[in-house]
Amino acid sequence: MHDTDLVIIGGGLVGASLAVALAETGLRITVVEATAADTPAHPSYDERVIALSLGSARIFEGMGLWSAIAPAAAPIQQVHVSDRGHCGFAHLAAADEGVPALGYVASARAMGAALSARMAASPRIEVLRPGRLQGLQITKQRVHLEVAVAGASRLLTAALLVAADGGESAVRKRLGLKTRARDYGHDAIVATVTPQRIPTATRPGTAFERFTDSGPLALLPMTEGRYGVVWTAPRHETADILNLSDEAFSAALQRRFGNRLGELTRPSRRHAYPLRLMLARQLTRARLLLIGNAAHTLHPVAGQGFNLGLRDVAELADLLVDAQRTAKDLGGPAVLGPYRRRRAPDHALIAGLTDGLARLFVNPWGPVRAGRNLGLLGLDLVPMARHQLARRFMGLSGRQPRLTRGLPAESALPPAPAATTQPR
Ligand SMILES: Cc1cc2nc3c(=O)[nH]c(=O)nc-3n(C[C@H](O)[C@H](O)[C@H](O)COP(=O)(O)OP(=O)(O)OC[C@H]3O[C@@H](n4cnc5c(N)ncnc54)[C@H](O)[C@@H]3O)c2cc1C
């Protein structure tokens, strides 16, 4: 029987981030991850191209991980939002917001590699993989778990169980926590392309979000002159798009996107992800809480899912460190209550915003179309509205836990002097 403070089920982007965020706090952490080490087909550290908000970059800075991610991350200097075939467009710029970048783009694989290396190097983090939860019992004092690790059985006890096991969370389902879910009937097809020569009229570091009749299309600037493509299409079209030759894929993408980046060449392998909305109605139970996709799975329009999950991490890290410092129960009301109260409104707001965008822009009805074009134009013309939207999407609105300010989660020891941070 191994006793620990915290067991995290799921060592994907969000579960691993929580473990790394707490690595220097003195807490003992066990991560149970279903996949084997260094599997090439990791379900979380894959080819997804992730737009990180500025707030998320600061969280990684607070975790001491930004220097490992930054070489693989390209800054977003502008965001250009348009409605294909219509006049409305909006434009957000880092310079207007007084920040060095609105955010950064990195592959999930690059971030996963940095997180895995840090977990492996931390004496306070034990990673059990490939690990599967076999038994779970929650008593008044402790969580009791039976985990099968590479065929052998391990018994664990902990003060708190964190479910970070993704949208299909086995922990959430096992405990019967209710959700609200909707299938969009669309898939996101993800790839990278390399523009052959970007026209001089297009400023470097511009991310494009283009709304089309069949769903949004994003092109995100990456390192090495590549652009990440997130192409949303009705599910019945997915197989056809995946089966296109490289030349036909580039040509189809070009027709959909236009010429703002010049000729789009050298597409990578394509991968498809089914899109759905899922929000947990219940974020906590005694000695248990949900974070990341286990709590909220979103449409990728506006690139918010992982950013929201990192804000779960930042808030939870503050609460756990406070509970540890004041000798409170890590799995008790001092952590669970504030976590629920502080995170649920952010989940509901971002889920509402992304769901509204995803549905509004596939609506072909004339008045809706006219309204959304006016909305985009209005957004471009009203600096205050644009500024508020930019701050929300940069993750700089609302409560700012320590990590979101680029500061490390404090340890139980007296706090060290605040570190200076890079991504301001
Ligand atoms: C096409 C696409 C584009 C996206 N773009 C963006 C973007 O630009 N910006 C952004 O912020 N977000 C984006 N997202 C969302 C982002 O990918 C997710 O929010 C993020 O991956 C969630 O991480 P997670 O760790 O919570 O869940 P997951 O990534 O699903 O990881 C779950 C982990 O748990 C493990 N696991 C599952 N079941 C078990 C079990 N029973 N026991 C043990 N381990 C288990 C899995 O192996 C996995 O490692 C995008 C998503 C998609 C689909």
The ligand as an SDF file (V2000), in Angstrom:
LIG
                    3D

 53 58  0  0  0  0  0  0  0  0999 V2000
   -8.5480   19.7230  -33.4680 C   0  0  0  0  0  0  0  0  0  0  0  0
   -8.3330   20.3170  -32.1300 C   0  0  0  0  0  0  0  0  0  0  0  0
   -7.6470   21.5190  -32.0040 C   0  0  0  0  0  0  0  0  0  0  0  0
   -7.4770   22.0930  -30.7490 C   0  0  0  0  0  0  0  0  0  0  0  0
   -6.8540   23.2980  -30.6700 N   0  0  0  0  0  0  0  0  0  0  0  0
   -6.7210   23.8910  -29.4720 C   0  0  0  0  0  0  0  0  0  0  0  0
   -6.1000   25.1750  -29.3630 C   0  0  0  0  0  0  0  0  0  0  0  0
   -5.6900   25.7720  -30.3510 O   0  0  0  0  0  0  0  0  0  0  0  0
   -5.9900   25.7380  -28.1300 N   0  0  0  0  0  0  0  0  0  0  0  0
   -6.4520   25.1130  -27.0120 C   0  0  0  0  0  0  0  0  0  0  0  0
   -6.3350   25.6670  -25.9130 O   0  0  0  0  0  0  0  0  0  0  0  0
   -7.0420   23.8880  -27.0920 N   0  0  0  0  0  0  0  0  0  0  0  0
   -7.1790   23.2770  -28.2770 C   0  0  0  0  0  0  0  0  0  0  0  0
   -7.7670   22.0470  -28.3580 N   0  0  0  0  0  0  0  0  0  0  0  0
   -8.2110   21.3820  -27.1190 C   0  0  0  0  0  0  0  0  0  0  0  0
   -7.0830   20.5840  -26.4440 C   0  0  0  0  0  0  0  0  0  0  0  0
   -6.5340   19.6590  -27.3560 O   0  0  0  0  0  0  0  0  0  0  0  0
   -7.6420   19.8470  -25.2310 C   0  0  0  0  0  0  0  0  0  0  0  0
   -8.3160   20.7670  -24.4280 O   0  0  0  0  0  0  0  0  0  0  0  0
   -6.5380   19.1870  -24.4150 C   0  0  0  0  0  0  0  0  0  0  0  0
   -5.9120   18.1860  -25.1740 O   0  0  0  0  0  0  0  0  0  0  0  0
   -7.1460   18.5500  -23.1610 C   0  0  0  0  0  0  0  0  0  0  0  0
   -6.1400   17.8850  -22.4430 O   0  0  0  0  0  0  0  0  0  0  0  0
   -6.5370   16.8360  -21.3120 P   0  0  0  0  0  0  0  0  0  0  0  0
   -5.2240   16.4090  -20.7240 O   0  0  0  0  0  0  0  0  0  0  0  0
   -7.5810   17.3830  -20.4330 O   0  0  0  0  0  0  0  0  0  0  0  0
   -7.2390   15.6280  -22.0820 O   0  0  0  0  0  0  0  0  0  0  0  0
   -6.6300   14.6470  -23.1520 P   0  0  0  0  0  0  0  0  0  0  0  0
   -5.7370   15.3770  -24.0740 O   0  0  0  0  0  0  0  0  0  0  0  0
   -7.7940   13.8930  -23.7220 O   0  0  0  0  0  0  0  0  0  0  0  0
   -5.7350   13.6270  -22.3080 O   0  0  0  0  0  0  0  0  0  0  0  0
   -6.3030   12.6580  -21.4680 C   0  0  0  0  0  0  0  0  0  0  0  0
   -5.1980   11.7220  -20.9970 C   0  0  0  0  0  0  0  0  0  0  0  0
   -5.7650   10.7630  -20.1030 O   0  0  0  0  0  0  0  0  0  0  0  0
   -5.3420    9.4640  -20.4740 C   0  0  0  0  0  0  0  0  0  0  0  0
   -6.4190    8.5480  -20.0770 N   0  0  0  0  0  0  0  0  0  0  0  0
   -7.6480    8.4210  -20.6060 C   0  0  0  0  0  0  0  0  0  0  0  0
   -8.3640    7.4880  -19.9370 N   0  0  0  0  0  0  0  0  0  0  0  0
   -7.5620    7.0410  -18.9450 C   0  0  0  0  0  0  0  0  0  0  0  0
   -7.7320    6.0850  -17.9030 C   0  0  0  0  0  0  0  0  0  0  0  0
   -8.8810    5.4210  -17.7250 N   0  0  0  0  0  0  0  0  0  0  0  0
   -6.7000    5.8560  -17.0680 N   0  0  0  0  0  0  0  0  0  0  0  0
   -5.5210    6.5250  -17.2050 C   0  0  0  0  0  0  0  0  0  0  0  0
   -5.3220    7.4500  -18.1720 N   0  0  0  0  0  0  0  0  0  0  0  0
   -6.3210    7.7150  -19.0210 C   0  0  0  0  0  0  0  0  0  0  0  0
   -5.1240    9.5280  -21.9740 C   0  0  0  0  0  0  0  0  0  0  0  0
   -4.2180    8.5190  -22.4020 O   0  0  0  0  0  0  0  0  0  0  0  0
   -4.5520   10.9300  -22.1340 C   0  0  0  0  0  0  0  0  0  0  0  0
   -3.1560   10.9400  -21.9630 O   0  0  0  0  0  0  0  0  0  0  0  0
   -7.9660   21.4420  -29.5940 C   0  0  0  0  0  0  0  0  0  0  0  0
   -8.6420   20.2320  -29.7100 C   0  0  0  0  0  0  0  0  0  0  0  0
   -8.8360   19.6710  -30.9700 C   0  0  0  0  0  0  0  0  0  0  0  0
   -9.5890   18.3820  -31.0790 C   0  0  0  0  0  0  0  0  0  0  0  0
  1  2  1  0
  2  3  1  0
  2 52  2  0
  3  4  2  0
  4  5  1  0
  4 50  1  0
  5  6  2  0
  6  7  1  0
  6 13  1  0
  7  8  2  0
  7  9  1  0
  9 10  1  0
 10 11  2  0
 10 12  1  0
 12 13  2  0
 13 14  1  0
 14 15  1  0
 14 50  1  0
 15 16  1  0
 16 17  1  0
 16 18  1  0
 18 19  1  0
 18 20  1  0
 20 21  1  0
 20 22  1  0
 22 23  1  0
 23 24  1  0
 24 25  2  0
 24 26  1  0
 24 27  1  0
 27 28  1  0
 28 29  2  0
 28 30  1  0
 28 31  1  0
 31 32  1  0
 32 33  1  0
 33 34  1  0
 33 48  1  0
 34 35  1  0
 35 36  1  0
 35 46  1  0
 36 37  1  0
 36 45  1  0
 37 38  2  0
 38 39  1  0
 39 40  1  0
 39 45  2  0
 40 41  1  0
 40 42  2  0
 42 43  1  0
 43 44  2  0
 44 45  1  0
 46 47  1  0
 46 48  1  0
 48 49  1  0
 50 51  2  0
 51 52  1  0
 52 53  1  0
M  END
$$$$
